[in-house]
Amino acid sequence: MSLNLAALSEQIRTMSQQVALTVRQRDEQLVQLRQRYLRETGREQYWAKAVELSKDSAHWLLAEPVEPLDTVRDLDNVPTDYAVVATDGSHIDVDRHGEVNCYLINIGQVYIRYGAQPEAYLESSPRLYFTEADLYIAHETQRIPIEGALLSIRRDIEEGIALGRLAGQYLTRLSIPRLALQDGTLIRWALANAEPAIRDHYLRQYLTYLEQMQQYGIPVASYISRTRSPEVMGLLRLMLCPDVRVDDRRGANCIQCSDAKRGKIPSCMICQNLIDADLFAPWLQEGQRGPLFRSFSRISIEGYEHHQIHFFFLRIGRELARVEMPAWVATNPQLVAHVHALVYDQAARGQGYPVALQRAHEQAVIRSPERRVFEQMVAGALRQAELSPGFSAKRESKQFVQG
């Protein structure tokens, strides 16, 4: 055996002791932080103004309180009859060492109706992209290749567009409660630091989809499992910041931090490495949700217009999920109650993860054997078209090594 387990065992014991100490210290900090957070209940407008004043000068993410900070909403009765649509996606990126420049996006689409007239529709919808317009974003004299991170953005957008089509086909004809559900965040974080041409190109398409859903009157929500979001913790950091003076129109300004200038550790650093779920986990019981917040992510605030993203946390078993929705859903109490009840029921049926999203993922995923068949299909089609396959030497060497 090449791994010296005897030498490693002492290091593992040391690590476990250090982790145990860190957990105890974190738990003590969280008790203090929860008390501080709850003391500010009733001052939501004050802290909403503090968020606005700090959005450009604080070096962390922020959330604006929309409901009282101590809000806990019990689960409404879950309707017997309801319908849900969901999408998920996967892709095969452009292979620069392959035979031809192209990429594949596969969207899993699911419609499920529960109740007296149950029905279901599941489909995988693959699309091959290979034209000049598919492979590049043209902006002035630039040709920006759609690959890597940009392709992931495009896939996210395509998932939303497909969800809109699915809702139009199946949900608009129904009068029972309805829900359009996406996996992961509705905030297109990757666009925040993208070039303006790229951001505008994709965001326009995404907002068109959200506008369509608003016209349908069908609530859109997303489910984020094991969320690591720190936005409410960012609000708590404002509560600890000695420089916030809303009456004087002063927010947190990390560059001018008064604690740091005095040689002190900044008061907000107690929140370092803590996440929103740490704050809400102890007091949300099964089926309960916490207060609504508006995300102050730059891309949402500056780019989403009246679709700005709101969220709450929801307890499902051991899971504390983040559920997101656009503003036109969040400002309608009936729609929020529908989202709360239907997302919970979906996750409960899926033992912690929404059933519709599970089925959509199963339809979307591209497995290794399918990737190989896809490559073989491309190669065969090129030969039939009397084009010589053009594998690069680098790719051929990789295939030889991998067998």
Secondary structure, DSSP 8 states (H G I E B T S, - for coil): --S-HHHHHHHHHHHHHHHHHHHHHHHHHHHHHHHHHHHTTT-HHHHHHHHHHHTTT-SS--EEE-S-TT--B------SSEEEEEEEEEEE---TTSSS--EEEEEEEEEEEESSS-EEEEEEEEEEE-SHHHHEEEETTEEEE--THHHHHHHHHHHHHHHHHHHHHHTTT--S-EEEEEES-SS-GGGTTS-HHHHHHHHHHHHHHHHHHHHHT--EEEEETT----HHHHHHHHHH-TT-BGGGTB---GGG-HHHHTT---GGGGGTT--HHHHHTTT--TT-B---EEE--HHHHHHSGGG-EEEEEEEETTEEEEEEEEHHHHT-HHHHHHHHHHHHHHHHHTTSS-HHHHHHHHHH---HHHHHHHHHHHHHHHHHTT------HHHHHHHHHH-
